[in-house]
Amino acid sequence: MQYEVGKTYVLDGDPKLCERGFHFCTSPLAVFKHYAPTNRFAIVKADEDDVIYDTCNNSHKAVARRITIVKEKTLDEII
């Protein structure tokens, strides 16, 4: 899926951690625990009532049914 800054994406149905939904990390550097290195990152916004958090192993991973892509950042900006 190609995401665009400023757009909101909505999943049909309920999200399920590690299976379906829009996954994101709540800590920028935690991204590297779950995804291969890249030079493209996004700041996203999700409705707090819609987010399911992974509470195991302090993973900082979460999933939501609806997200908005707020801003794109590079690896240098993240670090």
Secondary structure, DSSP 8 states (H G I E B T S, - for coil): ----TT-EEE-SS--BTTTBSEEEESSGGGHHHHS---S-EEEEEE-GGGEEE--STT--EEEESEEEEEEEE-HHHH-
